[in-house]
Amino acid sequence: MYVSLCRGIPESSFRKPPKPQPQQTHRLNLTGGGGPPRRKTSGYARPQFAGPMELETLMEEGASPGPGSREGDALTADDGTRASLSNGDKAPHRHRQQQQQQPPPQQGQEQLNSAAAMKSNAERPSSSLNLYLAACTVNMGALAAGCALTWSSPTLVKLLNGDNGMTITKDESSWVGSLVTLGAAIGPILAGVLLDRLGRKSTILLSMILSAISWIIIGVVPGLISLYVARVLAGIAVGVIFTAVPMYIAEIAEIRLRSSLGTLMQFFLVVGFLLEYIVGPYTSYLTLVIVSLATPVLCFGMFVWMPDSPQSLLIRPGGEQKAMESLRWLRGNPQETALIKELEEIKKSVDDAKKEKSSFGELFANRGNIKAVIISCAMVAWQQLSGINVVLLYSEQIFLKTGVELSASVSTIAVGTVMLFAAAVTPSLAKITTMRTLLYISAIGMAITDGTLGLFFYLQESNRDVSSIGWLPVTSLVLFIITYCLGFGPLPWAIMGEIFPANLKSVASALTASFCWFLGFILTKLFSAVSDAIGIHSVFWIFSVCCILALLFTKFLLPQTEGKTLQEIQDILHGRNKSSDHKMTRA
């Protein structure tokens, strides 16, 4: 009985507690510290404790193997594994420490997987591919607008000669060419009504339908009146494009890409110019109409698959989920936290805009809105007063004055090619420099080239021998077009899409675009009369002075919008931003 009761009890339990031994240094220290070595206890390795010696001694005396174990058996670990231990081995102690410090295998693996997923999500870069795809697709509408604007250049010669079975007079031809600009002045007003009601995407698609109808009328319905109507419809579509596309680009673009994306419109517009210049002189009247008709059809077929802008979707009831989907696609499925943050900022801007009125009178209701109207109208005014339309109109005459025999078609193709090259370079330059720098370069370049052209015409009208500088007008013309396309060609439209609050973007963009086209119509009509009155050289010198004024306006009155959100731009205009860039009079 006594034996059975004592079975399994360690031998150390029947011994008296050992007397305290004086501390001594042993040559073999198994504890890893500076204390004495551990002695053997019934073949088991006594666990090491960090507590006082009394507790350690007590635990040593009461230490026993696990249930069912006998002296000399292997110690059973917590995970059920068995390991053979020798005297003084501290493996069990290290094993328990590792178990206390590490989570269970399954839980630790889940935590590692979760951490890896979070790190992958945080490090996942957003892609701009979808954003550029949407920007290029919507700018196909600008290509269609370019075709509508320059269709008359190769076509009026055929109409004047009666090549199409219809002969028109010189006065009638001037109306055929200019009615598109009058329609373009009406288009922004229509866009202002439709942009908030139908959305940015639907308004742009509607403009492509109007453009296609105009080409069908030109190609199918004969008669001068139908031609007038078609040109007005084409002009309305152009006006809608120049209003809606910059707004759409400004709303979908990332801050760092807004400037470069804003310059794409000028590039596609010039592609439309060049398409008409190349195809028109060498094809029939009907063939050119079919080629021109393909551009709005292509734009409609591509852009219909693109998402609407998040701001446009949030304006309509229940559009928050669609706005999130649109933003996620445009940003290339980025980190979710960044996506939610950006959507919240857009939603706040839209909610603030909904609380305010959006009528035409609100444009002049406060100081910030008035500043935005003045800036936008001034920028498109400097664009027109640079003389771009006049330079393009008289490019053939300038080429002929050089003494080089060039046909009208070759000269216009040369002009269009130079414009295309300059417009293609502008988006890349906008990435490596600022919008303000491009405007500086553009204004200075146009001022110099306008002045040089005026000097050439002055010397020529003064009966001076200009044969030795026949290269001067050609060089000036090419440099003028390049510098125009770098800055004041595309950027005023990009600025227009940035500086207006969300509730006033539609009406403000309509006002700005209408003002631009109306001013262009006046300059085109009055150029001949003014040139006869004061001389063509004086006109180009006036254009040069206007470019200098544009430079001063950009330097001292144009607010700094580079790298700022649309809300921060509004804070600057309204004087709510206390940073160093809040003043309108600082560059």
C-alpha positions in Angstrom: 0.0 0.0 0.0 2.7 2.4 0.9 4.6 1.5 -2.2 1.6 2.1 -4.4 0.9 5.4 -2.8 4.5 6.5 -3.3 4.8 5.3 -6.8 5.4 8.1 -9.2 6.5 10.5 -6.5 10.0 11.9 -7.2 12.8 10.8 -5.0 13.6 14.4 -4.1 10.2 14.6 -2.2 11.6 12.2 0.5 14.8 14.0 1.0 15.5 16.8 3.3 16.0 20.2 1.8 19.6 20.7 1.0 21.6 23.1 3.0 22.4 26.4 1.4 25.8 26.2 -0.3 28.1 29.2 -0.6 28.1 30.8 -4.0 31.0 29.7 -6.1 32.1 30.0 -9.6 31.9 26.9 -11.6 33.9 26.4 -14.7 30.9 25.0 -16.6 28.0 27.4 -16.4 24.8 26.0 -18.0 22.5 28.8 -16.9 23.8 31.3 -19.4 24.0 33.8 -16.5 26.5 34.5 -13.7 25.0 32.1 -11.1 25.9 28.7 -10.0 25.3 25.6 -12.1 22.1 23.7 -11.8 22.2 20.4 -10.0 20.4 17.2 -11.0 17.0 16.5 -9.6 15.7 12.9 -10.2 16.9 13.0 -13.8 14.8 16.0 -14.7 15.9 19.4 -15.7 14.6 21.9 -13.2 13.0 24.9 -15.0 14.6 28.2 -14.4 12.6 31.0 -12.8 13.3 34.7 -12.6 11.8 35.0 -9.2 13.4 34.9 -5.7 15.5 31.9 -4.6 12.8 30.8 -2.1 10.2 30.4 -4.8 12.7 28.7 -7.0 13.6 26.2 -4.2 9.9 25.6 -3.4 9.1 24.9 -7.1 12.2 22.6 -7.2 11.0 20.5 -4.3 7.5 20.2 -5.7 8.5 19.6 -9.3 7.2 16.3 -10.8 6.8 14.7 -14.1 3.6 14.8 -16.0 0.8 12.3 -15.2 1.6 8.7 -15.9 5.3 9.5 -16.3 8.1 7.8 -14.5 11.6 8.8 -13.6 13.7 8.9 -16.7 10.8 9.2 -19.1 10.8 11.8 -21.8 9.1 15.0 -20.9 5.8 15.7 -22.7 5.7 19.1 -24.3 2.6 21.3 -24.5 2.0 20.3 -28.1 2.1 16.6 -27.3 5.5 15.9 -28.7 8.1 14.0 -26.6 11.7 14.8 -26.4 14.5 12.9 -24.6 16.3 15.2 -22.2 19.6 14.9 -20.5 20.6 16.3 -17.1 20.8 20.1 -17.1 19.2 20.5 -20.5 17.1 23.7 -20.7 15.2 22.8 -23.8 11.8 22.7 -22.1 12.3 26.1 -20.7 13.3 27.6 -24.1 10.4 25.7 -25.7 7.9 27.2 -23.3 9.3 30.7 -23.8 9.0 30.4 -27.5 5.4 29.2 -27.1 4.6 32.1 -24.9 6.1 34.6 -27.3 4.7 33.2 -30.5 1.0 32.9 -31.4 -0.5 29.5 -32.2 0.6 28.2 -35.7 -2.7 28.7 -37.4 -3.4 32.1 -35.8 0.2 33.3 -36.5 -0.2 32.3 -40.2 -3.4 34.2 -40.4 -1.8 37.3 -38.9 1.1 37.0 -41.3 -1.2 36.6 -44.3 -3.3 39.6 -43.1 -0.2 41.7 -42.7 1.1 40.7 -46.1 -2.3 41.6 -47.7 -2.3 44.9 -46.0 1.2 45.7 -47.0 0.5 44.6 -50.6 -2.6 46.8 -50.6 -0.7 49.8 -49.2 2.1 49.3 -51.7 -0.1 48.7 -54.7 0.4 51.6 -57.1 -2.6 53.1 -58.9 -2.5 53.1 -62.7 -3.2 56.1 -65.0 -3.9 53.9 -68.0 -7.7 54.1 -67.7 -7.5 57.8 -67.0 -5.6 58.5 -70.2 -7.9 56.2 -72.1 -10.9 58.2 -71.0 -9.2 61.5 -71.7 -8.1 60.5 -75.2 -11.6 59.1 -76.0 -13.4 62.2 -74.9 -11.0 64.3 -76.9 -12.0 62.5 -80.1 -14.8 65.1 -79.8 -12.2 67.8 -80.2 -10.9 66.0 -83.3 -14.4 66.2 -84.7 -14.6 69.9 -83.8 -11.3 70.5 -85.6 -12.7 68.9 -88.8 -15.9 71.1 -88.5 -13.8 74.3 -88.1 -11.4 73.8 -91.0 -13.8 72.0 -93.5 -14.4 75.3 -95.3 -10.7 75.8 -96.0 -10.4 73.2 -98.8 -14.1 73.2 -99.7 -14.9 76.8 -100.4 -12.5 76.8 -103.4 -14.6 73.9 -104.9 -17.9 75.7 -104.1 -16.6 78.9 -105.7 -15.6 77.1 -108.8 -18.9 75.1 -109.0 -17.1 71.7 -108.8 -20.0 70.2 -106.8 -22.8 71.4 -109.0 -23.5 74.4 -106.7 -21.9 77.7 -107.2 -21.7 80.3 -104.5 -20.5 83.9 -104.4 -17.6 85.3 -102.4 -20.0 86.8 -99.8 -21.9 83.6 -99.5 -18.6 81.7 -99.0 -17.7 84.0 -96.1 -20.9 83.1 -94.4 -20.3 79.4 -94.9 -17.0 79.8 -93.2 -18.1 82.1 -90.4 -21.4 80.6 -89.4 -19.6 77.8 -87.6 -18.2 80.4 -85.2 -21.6 81.9 -84.6 -22.9 78.4 -83.9 -20.0 77.8 -81.6 -21.0 80.9 -79.6 -24.5 79.4 -79.2 -23.3 75.9 -78.2 -21.9 76.8 -74.8 -25.3 78.3 -73.8 -26.9 74.9 -74.7 -24.2 73.1 -72.8 -24.8 75.2 -69.7 -28.4 74.0 -69.7 -27.6 70.4 -70.3 -24.4 69.7 -68.3 -26.1 69.4 -64.9 -29.3 68.0 -66.2 -28.0 65.2 -68.4 -24.4 65.0 -67.0 -21.1 65.5 -68.7 -21.0 62.3 -70.6 -24.5 62.5 -72.1 -24.0 66.1 -73.1 -20.8 65.2 -75.0 -22.5 62.3 -76.7 -25.4 64.6 -77.7 -22.9 67.0 -79.3 -21.6 64.1 -81.4 -25.1 63.4 -82.6 -25.5 67.0 -83.7 -22.2 66.9 -85.5 -23.1 63.8 -87.3 -26.5 65.3 -88.4 -24.7 68.3 -89.7 -22.4 66.2 -91.9 -25.4 64.2 -93.2 -27.2 67.4 -94.2 -24.1 68.7 -96.0 -23.7 65.4 -97.9 -27.3 64.6 -98.7 -29.4 67.7 -98.8 -28.4 70.2 -101.5 -28.9 73.9 -101.4 -27.4 77.0 -99.8 -29.9 77.3 -97.0 -29.4 73.7 -95.9 -25.6 74.3 -96.0 -26.1 77.3 -93.7 -28.2 75.2 -91.3 -25.7 72.4 -91.2 -22.8 74.8 -90.5 -24.7 76.3 -87.6 -25.4 72.8 -86.2 -21.8 72.0 -86.5 -20.8 75.2 -84.7 -23.2 74.3 -81.9 -21.6 70.9 -81.5 -18.2 72.7 -81.5 -19.3 75.0 -78.7 -20.6 72.2 -76.6 -17.3 70.3 -77.0 -15.2 73.3 -76.0 -17.4 73.7 -72.9 -18.0 70.1 -71.8 -14.6 68.4 -72.5 -12.4 70.7 -70.4 -14.9 70.3 -67.5 -14.9 66.5 -67.8 -11.1 66.4 -68.0 -10.7 68.6 -64.9 -13.1 66.5 -62.9 -11.6 63.1 -63.7 -8.0 64.0 -63.7 -5.5 63.5 -60.8 -4.0 66.6 -59.5 -0.5 65.7 -60.8 -1.8 65.0 -64.3 -4.4 67.8 -64.7 -2.1 70.1 -66.7 -0.9 67.4 -69.1 -4.4 66.0 -69.7 -5.7 69.5 -70.2 -3.3 70.0 -73.2 -4.7 66.9 -75.0 -7.6 68.9 -76.4 -5.4 71.1 -78.4 -3.5 68.1 -79.8 -6.7 66.4 -81.0 -8.1 69.6 -82.3 -5.0 70.1 -84.5 -5.3 66.5 -85.7 -8.7 67.5 -87.0 -7.2 70.5 -88.7 -4.5 68.4 -90.4 -7.0 65.7 -91.5 -9.1 68.3 -93.4 -5.9 69.9 -94.9 -4.6 66.6 -96.1 -7.8 64.9 -97.4 -9.7 67.9 -98.6 -7.6 69.2 -101.5 -7.1 65.7 -103.1 -10.6 64.2 -102.7 -14.1 65.0 -103.9 -16.6 67.0 -101.9 -18.6 63.9 -100.9 -15.5 62.0 -99.9 -14.4 64.7 -97.5 -17.9 64.8 -96.0 -17.8 61.0 -95.4 -14.3 61.3 -93.8 -15.5 64.1 -91.6 -18.6 62.2 -90.6 -16.5 59.3 -89.4 -15.0 61.4 -86.6 -18.1 62.1 -84.5 -19.3 58.5 -85.1 -16.0 57.1 -83.9 -16.1 59.4 -80.8 -19.6 58.3 -79.9 -18.8 54.6 -80.4 -15.8 54.9 -78.1 -16.8 57.4 -75.4 -20.2 55.7 -74.8 -18.2 53.0 -72.9 -16.4 55.4 -70.6 -17.7 56.4 -67.1 -19.1 59.8 -66.3 -17.1 62.0 -64.0 -17.6 61.4 -60.3 -18.8 65.0 -59.7 -21.5 64.6 -62.4 -22.7 61.3 -60.9 -22.8 62.7 -57.3 -25.0 65.6 -58.5 -27.8 63.2 -59.3 -29.7 61.3 -56.6 -28.4 58.0 -55.6 -25.2 58.3 -57.6 -22.7 57.7 -54.8 -22.1 54.0 -55.6 -21.7 54.8 -59.3 -19.3 57.6 -58.5 -17.2 55.2 -56.4 -17.2 52.7 -59.3 -16.2 55.5 -61.8 -13.4 56.8 -59.5 -12.1 53.2 -58.9 -11.9 52.6 -62.7 -10.4 55.9 -63.5 -7.7 55.4 -60.8 -6.9 51.9 -61.9 -8.2 50.1 -58.7 -5.9 51.9 -56.2 -5.7 51.5 -52.4 -9.2 51.5 -51.0 -8.4 54.0 -48.2 -7.1 56.6 -50.7 -10.1 56.0 -53.0 -12.6 56.6 -50.1 -10.7 59.7 -49.0 -10.8 61.2 -52.5 -14.5 60.4 -53.0 -15.2 62.1 -49.6 -13.4 65.2 -50.8 -15.4 65.2 -54.0 -18.6 64.6 -52.2 -18.0 67.4 -49.8 -17.3 69.8 -52.7 -20.5 68.7 -54.5 -22.6 68.9 -51.3 -21.3 72.4 -50.6 -22.1 73.4 -54.2 -25.7 72.0 -53.9 -26.3 74.3 -50.9 -25.5 77.3 -53.2 -27.5 78.7 -56.1 -26.3 77.9 -59.7 -28.0 80.7 -61.7 -26.2 83.0 -64.1 -26.5 85.8 -61.6 -24.5 83.9 -59.0 -21.4 84.4 -61.2 -21.3 88.0 -60.0 -22.7 87.4 -56.5 -19.3 87.4 -54.7 -15.8 88.5 -55.2 -14.4 85.0 -55.8 -16.8 84.1 -58.6 -16.2 87.5 -60.2 -12.4 86.8 -60.1 -13.0 83.4 -61.8 -15.1 85.0 -64.6 -12.5 87.7 -65.2 -9.6 85.2 -65.3 -11.4 82.8 -67.6 -12.6 85.4 -70.0 -9.3 87.2 -70.0 -7.4 84.0 -70.8 -9.5 83.1 -73.8 -9.4 86.8 -74.9 -5.6 86.8 -74.9 -5.8 83.6 -76.9 -7.9 85.3 -79.6 -6.0 88.6 -79.4 -2.7 86.8 -80.1 -3.8 86.7 -83.7 -4.0 82.9 -84.2 -7.0 83.0 -86.5 -5.5 85.8 -88.6 -2.1 84.1 -88.8 -3.8 80.8 -90.0 -6.0 82.8 -92.4 -3.1 84.6 -94.0 -0.6 81.8 -93.8 -0.8 81.3 -97.6 -0.1 85.0 -98.2 2.9 84.9 -95.8 4.3 81.8 -97.6 3.9 83.5 -101.0 5.8 86.6 -99.8 8.9 84.5 -99.2 9.3 84.0 -102.9 9.0 80.2 -102.6 6.4 78.7 -104.9 4.0 76.8 -102.6 0.5 75.9 -103.4 -2.3 76.7 -101.0 -2.8 73.1 -100.0 1.0 72.5 -99.4 1.2 75.7 -97.2 -1.8 74.7 -95.1 -0.5 71.2 -94.7 2.9 72.6 -93.5 1.1 74.8 -91.0 -1.0 71.9 -89.8 2.0 69.7 -89.4 3.9 72.3 -87.3 0.8 72.7 -85.1 0.5 69.0 -84.7 4.1 68.6 -83.6 3.9 71.4 -81.1 0.6 70.1 -79.7 2.1 66.6 -79.3 5.1 68.0 -77.3 2.9 70.1 -75.0 1.5 67.2 -72.8 5.1 65.9 -72.1 6.3 69.4 -71.3 3.3 69.9 -69.0 4.6 66.9 -66.9 8.1 68.2 -66.4 7.3 71.9 -66.0 4.4 74.0 -64.6 1.4 75.5 -66.4 2.6 79.0 -65.5 6.0 78.4 -67.1 4.4 77.2 -70.4 2.2 80.4 -70.4 5.3 82.5 -69.9 7.1 80.8 -72.8 4.0 81.1 -75.0 3.3 84.8 -74.4 6.9 85.8 -74.9 7.3 83.7 -78.1 4.1 85.0 -79.6 5.0 88.6 -78.8 8.3 88.2 -80.5 7.0 86.5 -83.6 4.0 88.8 -84.0 6.4 91.8 -83.8 8.7 90.2 -86.3 5.8 89.6 -88.8 4.7 93.2 -88.3 8.3 94.4 -89.0 8.5 92.4 -92.2 5.2 93.8 -93.5 6.3 97.3 -92.5 9.5 97.0 -94.5 7.6 95.5 -97.4 5.0 98.3 -97.4 7.8 100.9 -97.2 9.2 99.5 -100.5 12.3 98.2 -98.8 14.2 95.3 -100.3 13.2 92.3 -98.2 14.5 89.6 -100.5 17.4 88.9 -98.2 15.1 88.2 -95.3 12.6 86.1 -97.1 13.1 83.4 -94.6 12.0 85.7 -91.7 8.1 85.4 -92.1 8.3 81.7 -92.5 10.4 81.2 -89.5 8.2 83.6 -87.5 5.1 81.8 -88.5 6.4 78.4 -87.5 7.7 79.7 -84.1 4.4 81.5 -83.5 2.4 78.3 -84.0 4.8 76.3 -81.8 4.7 78.8 -78.9 0.9 79.2 -79.3 0.4 75.4 -79.0 2.7 75.2 -76.0 0.6 77.6 -73.8 -2.2 79.9 -74.8 -3.7 77.4 -77.2 -4.7 74.6 -74.8 -4.2 76.0 -71.3 -7.0 78.6 -71.2 -9.5 75.8 -71.6 -7.8 73.8 -68.9 -7.8 76.8 -66.5 -11.5 77.3 -67.3 -12.2 73.8 -66.1 -10.4 74.4 -62.8 -11.3 77.8 -61.4 -15.1 77.6 -61.3 -17.0 76.1 -58.3 -19.0 73.0 -59.0 -22.4 74.7 -58.8 -21.3 77.3 -61.4 -19.2 75.3 -63.8 -21.9 74.9 -66.3 -23.0 78.5 -66.7 -19.5 79.9 -66.2 -18.0 77.6 -68.9 -20.9 78.5 -71.2 -20.3 82.2 -70.7 -16.5 81.9 -71.3 -16.7 79.8 -74.4 -19.4 82.0 -75.9 -17.3 85.0 -75.3 -14.3 83.4 -76.9 -16.1 82.4 -80.1 -17.9 85.7 -80.4 -14.6 87.6 -80.0 -13.0 85.3 -82.6 -15.9 86.0 -85.0 -15.5 89.8 -84.6 -11.7 89.6 -85.2 -12.0 87.5 -88.3 -14.7 89.8 -89.8 -12.9 93.1 -89.0 -9.4 92.1 -89.8 -9.6 93.0 -93.5 -11.2 96.4 -92.8 -8.7 97.3 -90.0 -5.8 96.2 -92.1 -6.9 98.5 -95.0 -7.3 101.4 -92.5 -4.1 101.2 -90.5 -1.9 98.7 -92.3 -1.4 95.0 -91.8 1.9 95.7 -90.0 0.1 97.8 -87.3 -2.4 94.9 -86.7 0.4 92.5 -86.0 2.1 95.0 -83.7 -1.2 95.3 -81.8 -1.3 91.5 -81.5 2.3 91.7 -80.1 1.3 94.2 -77.5 -1.6 92.0 -76.5 0.8 89.1 -76.0 2.9 91.3 -73.7 -0.2 92.1 -71.7 -1.1 88.4 -71.5 2.4 87.8 -70.0 1.8 90.5 -67.4 -1.6 89.1 -66.6 -0.2 85.6 -66.1 2.6 86.9 -63.9 0.6 89.1 -61.5 -3.1 88.2 -61.7 -3.4 84.5 -62.6 -3.6 82.5 -59.3 -1.3 79.5 -58.7 -3.4 76.4 -59.3 -0.5 73.9 -59.9 -0.7 70.9 -57.6 -3.9 72.1 -55.8 -7.3 70.5 -55.5 -10.3 72.1 -56.9 -11.5 73.0 -53.4 -8.1 74.6 -52.6 -8.4 76.7 -55.8 -11.8 78.0 -54.6 -10.3 78.9 -51.3 -7.6 80.9 -53.1 -10.2 82.8 -55.2 -12.4 83.6 -52.2 -9.5 84.5 -49.9 -10.0 81.6 -47.5 -6.5 80.2 -48.0 -4.0 81.8 -45.6 -0.9 80.3 -47.3 1.6 82.3 -49.3 -0.2 81.5 -52.5 -3.6 82.9 -51.6 -3.0 86.4 -53.0 -4.1 86.9 -56.6 -1.3 89.4 -57.1 1.5 86.9 -56.4 3.0 84.5 -59.0 
